[in-house]
Amino acid sequence: MLVDVHAHFYSDRSPRADAAQRNASRLKAGERIGISYHVASILGSWGLRSPTYFPSPDDLTHANAALRALIKQHPDRIRGYVAVNPNFTAHALAQIRAGSAAGMVGVKLAASRRANDPLLDPVASLAGELGLPVLHHIWQNRRHEWPGQEASDAVELCELAARHPRVNFILAHIGGGGDWLHSLHVVRPVPNVYVDLSGSGVDGGMLELCLSQVGADRLLWGADITLCTGWAKLRYLEHILPAPDLEQVRWRNAARIFPPTAFQGD
């Protein structure tokens, strides 16, 4: 079993004219790698109709519906996060309830609001009530503002996690840019924050320090937009981890924090 906890697909509102082909190519590549399940989100219209990190309620409604349609086409391959913008509280909560009722298995928060902002509390509370983990986009040790987003870092995510100790949070793409060692130091004492290994960064010593600082039981394999570096990390992990720990990272940790039926065969 291999679970990709950080995947993305596109809807027909994507800026890409080849959205359907790219969705198909991800599934084909995942098949070659051996991915059992892609746990995915669609980020609104990916900037076409509303900003990627500040998506409109209409774009999110369309994106979440498109993802549910993809899951129906590939029930044995795809699982879904409900993508929400916490600036629209009522809409976000309604989408999470509807998504959970339709079998979605998590909540995706991008960079619409800082992770420690009180606006995220209703979203986190509902996720906890429904037993859904929250995958949060993170910039590793944000040192300045980034245009077009309210980027959060591990410090802010851990503040949210401390307010919601029964909710499992996934710190996105430890290899996605920035000072990942800073993030590992921050999340180490926070047991309900898991580290997603995705991102294009493949720095020397990164995986070893993830293991020593956080432990194999809080690491989750993921790929994010592209699969190449995720595959490279997986192959490396096969050489440095004993079989029981490798199984934890490949899928057992994910099976523990997602709903109990998330990865049962269809």
C-alpha positions as CSV (number, residue, x, y, z in Angstrom):
1,M,0.0,0.0,0.0
2,L,1.2,3.5,-0.8
3,V,-0.9,6.6,0.0
4,D,-0.1,10.0,-1.5
5,V,-1.5,12.4,1.1
6,H,-0.8,15.5,-1.0
7,A,-2.1,15.3,-4.6
8,H,-3.8,17.8,-6.9
9,F,-6.1,17.5,-9.9
10,Y,-7.7,20.1,-12.2
11,S,-11.3,20.9,-13.1
12,D,-12.7,22.3,-16.3
13,R,-12.2,25.8,-14.8
14,S,-8.4,25.4,-14.8
15,P,-6.2,27.7,-16.8
16,R,-4.9,24.5,-18.5
17,A,-6.7,23.5,-21.6
18,D,-5.3,20.0,-21.1
19,A,-6.8,19.6,-17.6
20,A,-8.4,16.2,-18.3
21,Q,-5.2,14.9,-19.9
22,R,-3.1,16.0,-16.9
23,N,-5.5,14.3,-14.5
24,A,-5.1,11.1,-16.5
25,S,-1.3,11.4,-16.7
26,R,-1.1,11.7,-12.9
27,L,-3.1,8.6,-12.5
28,K,-0.9,6.8,-15.0
29,A,2.3,7.9,-13.4
30,G,1.0,7.0,-10.0
31,E,0.2,3.5,-11.3
32,R,3.8,3.1,-12.4
33,I,5.1,4.3,-9.0
34,G,2.7,2.0,-7.2
35,I,0.4,4.6,-5.6
36,S,-2.7,3.0,-4.1
37,Y,-4.6,6.2,-3.4
38,H,-4.1,9.8,-4.3
39,V,-5.7,12.0,-1.6
40,A,-6.3,15.1,-3.6
41,S,-7.7,18.6,-3.7
42,I,-8.6,21.1,-6.4
43,L,-7.7,24.6,-5.6
44,G,-10.7,26.5,-7.0
45,S,-10.1,27.6,-10.5
46,W,-6.3,27.7,-10.0
47,G,-6.3,31.4,-10.5
48,L,-8.5,31.6,-13.7
49,R,-11.6,33.1,-12.2
50,S,-10.5,34.0,-8.7
51,P,-7.0,34.1,-7.0
52,T,-5.5,30.6,-6.3
53,Y,-5.0,31.4,-2.6
54,F,-8.2,33.5,-2.2
55,P,-10.7,31.4,-4.2
56,S,-14.3,32.5,-4.4
57,P,-17.1,30.4,-2.9
58,D,-18.4,29.7,-6.4
59,D,-15.0,28.4,-7.6
60,L,-14.6,26.2,-4.5
61,T,-18.1,24.8,-4.9
62,H,-17.3,23.9,-8.5
63,A,-13.9,22.5,-7.6
64,N,-15.1,20.3,-4.8
65,A,-18.0,19.0,-7.0
66,A,-15.5,18.3,-9.8
67,L,-13.3,16.3,-7.4
68,R,-16.2,14.3,-6.2
69,A,-17.0,13.5,-9.9
70,L,-13.4,12.3,-10.4
71,I,-13.6,10.1,-7.3
72,K,-16.8,8.5,-8.8
73,Q,-14.8,7.8,-12.0
74,H,-11.9,6.3,-10.0
75,P,-13.3,5.1,-6.7
76,D,-10.4,2.7,-6.2
77,R,-7.7,5.3,-6.8
78,I,-8.7,8.8,-5.6
79,R,-9.8,10.2,-2.2
80,G,-10.7,13.8,-1.6
81,Y,-10.0,16.9,0.6
82,V,-12.7,19.5,0.8
83,A,-10.9,22.8,-0.2
84,V,-12.3,25.8,1.7
85,N,-11.6,29.5,2.1
86,P,-12.0,30.3,5.8
87,N,-12.8,34.0,5.0
88,F,-16.2,32.7,4.0
89,T,-17.1,30.8,7.2
90,A,-20.6,29.7,6.4
91,H,-19.7,28.5,3.0
92,A,-16.6,26.7,4.3
93,L,-18.6,24.8,6.9
94,A,-21.4,23.9,4.5
95,Q,-18.8,22.5,2.0
96,I,-17.1,20.5,4.7
97,R,-20.4,19.0,5.9
98,A,-21.5,18.2,2.3
99,G,-18.1,16.8,1.4
100,S,-17.9,14.6,4.4
101,A,-21.4,13.3,3.8
102,A,-20.3,12.4,0.2
103,G,-17.2,10.5,1.4
104,M,-14.5,13.2,1.3
105,V,-11.8,12.3,3.9
106,G,-10.1,15.6,4.8
107,V,-10.0,19.4,4.7
108,K,-7.6,21.4,2.6
109,L,-6.5,24.9,3.7
110,A,-4.2,26.8,1.4
111,A,-3.1,30.4,2.2
112,S,-6.3,32.4,2.5
113,R,-5.7,33.3,6.1
114,R,-2.9,32.8,8.6
115,A,-3.0,29.4,10.3
116,N,-3.3,30.9,13.7
117,D,-6.1,33.3,12.8
118,P,-9.3,32.7,14.9
119,L,-11.2,32.5,11.6
120,L,-9.8,29.0,11.2
121,D,-11.2,27.8,14.5
122,P,-14.7,26.9,13.2
123,V,-13.2,25.0,10.3
124,A,-10.8,23.1,12.7
125,S,-13.6,22.4,15.1
126,L,-15.9,20.9,12.5
127,A,-13.0,18.8,11.1
128,G,-12.5,17.4,14.5
129,E,-16.2,16.7,15.0
130,L,-16.2,14.8,11.7
131,G,-12.9,13.0,12.2
132,L,-11.2,14.7,9.3
133,P,-7.5,15.7,9.2
134,V,-6.6,19.2,8.0
135,L,-3.8,19.6,5.3
136,H,-2.5,23.1,5.6
137,H,-0.3,24.9,3.0
138,I,2.9,25.9,4.8
139,W,5.9,28.1,3.9
140,Q,8.9,26.8,5.9
141,N,9.9,29.6,8.2
142,R,8.2,32.6,6.5
143,R,10.6,35.6,6.8
144,H,8.6,38.1,4.8
145,E,5.2,38.5,3.0
146,W,4.6,36.7,-0.2
147,P,2.4,38.3,-2.9
148,G,-1.0,36.8,-3.5
149,Q,-1.2,34.7,-0.3
150,E,-1.3,34.9,3.4
151,A,1.4,32.3,3.9
152,S,1.7,30.5,7.2
153,D,4.6,28.7,8.8
154,A,5.0,25.9,11.3
155,V,4.8,28.3,14.3
156,E,1.4,29.5,13.3
157,L,0.1,26.0,12.4
158,C,1.3,24.7,15.8
159,E,-0.6,27.5,17.5
160,L,-3.8,26.3,15.7
161,A,-3.0,22.7,16.6
162,A,-2.6,23.5,20.3
163,R,-6.1,25.1,20.3
164,H,-7.5,21.9,18.7
165,P,-5.6,19.0,20.2
166,R,-8.1,16.4,19.0
167,V,-7.6,17.4,15.3
168,N,-4.7,16.0,13.2
169,F,-3.0,18.6,11.1
170,I,-0.7,17.9,8.2
171,L,2.1,20.4,7.6
172,A,2.4,20.6,3.9
173,H,5.4,20.0,1.7
174,I,8.4,20.1,4.1
175,G,10.5,20.1,0.9
176,G,8.4,22.9,-0.7
177,G,10.8,25.8,0.0
178,G,12.2,27.7,3.0
179,D,13.9,26.6,6.2
180,W,12.6,23.1,6.8
181,L,14.9,22.5,9.7
182,H,13.1,25.4,11.5
183,S,9.8,23.7,10.9
184,L,11.0,20.4,12.2
185,H,12.2,22.0,15.4
186,V,8.8,23.7,15.9
187,V,6.6,20.6,15.2
188,R,8.7,18.2,17.2
189,P,6.8,18.6,20.5
190,V,3.3,18.9,18.9
191,P,1.9,15.4,18.6
192,N,-1.1,16.2,16.4
193,V,1.0,17.8,13.6
194,Y,2.2,15.4,11.0
195,V,4.9,16.2,8.3
196,D,4.1,15.7,4.6
197,L,7.4,14.9,2.8
198,S,6.3,16.4,-0.6
199,G,7.9,19.3,-2.3
200,S,10.6,19.8,-4.9
201,G,13.3,20.2,-2.2
202,V,15.6,17.2,-1.9
203,D,18.4,18.6,0.3
204,G,21.1,16.4,1.7
205,G,20.1,15.2,5.1
206,M,16.5,16.3,4.9
207,L,14.9,12.9,5.2
208,E,17.3,11.8,7.9
209,L,16.5,14.9,10.0
210,C,12.8,14.4,9.5
211,L,13.2,11.0,11.0
212,S,15.4,12.0,13.9
213,Q,13.4,15.2,14.8
214,V,9.8,14.0,14.2
215,G,10.0,10.2,13.9
216,A,8.7,7.7,11.4
217,D,5.3,7.6,13.1
218,R,4.5,11.2,12.2
219,L,5.8,11.3,8.6
220,L,3.5,11.0,5.6
221,W,4.5,10.4,2.0
222,G,3.2,12.8,-0.6
223,A,4.0,14.2,-4.0
224,D,2.1,17.5,-4.4
225,I,1.9,18.9,-8.0
226,T,4.5,16.6,-9.6
227,L,5.5,13.1,-8.8
228,C,9.2,13.1,-9.6
229,T,10.8,14.2,-6.4
230,G,8.2,12.3,-4.3
231,W,9.3,9.2,-6.1
232,A,13.0,10.0,-5.5
233,K,12.3,10.4,-1.8
234,L,10.4,7.2,-1.7
235,R,13.3,5.3,-3.3
236,Y,15.7,6.8,-0.8
237,L,13.5,5.9,2.2
238,E,13.5,2.3,1.0
239,H,17.3,2.3,1.6
240,I,17.4,4.1,5.0
241,L,14.3,2.7,6.8
242,P,13.6,-0.7,8.2
243,A,10.5,-2.4,6.7
244,P,8.2,-1.6,9.7
245,D,9.1,2.1,9.6
246,L,8.8,2.3,5.8
247,E,5.3,0.9,6.1
248,Q,4.4,3.6,8.6
249,V,5.5,6.4,6.1
250,R,4.0,4.7,3.1
251,W,0.5,4.3,4.4
252,R,0.0,3.2,8.0
253,N,0.3,6.8,9.5
254,A,-2.2,8.0,6.9
255,A,-4.6,5.2,7.7
256,R,-4.4,6.2,11.4
257,I,-5.4,9.8,10.9
258,F,-7.9,9.6,8.0
259,P,-11.4,8.2,8.6
260,P,-11.3,4.4,9.2
261,T,-12.8,3.5,5.9
262,A,-10.7,5.9,3.8
263,F,-8.5,3.3,2.3
264,Q,-10.6,0.3,2.1
265,G,-10.9,-1.1,-1.4
266,D,-13.9,-0.3,-3.6
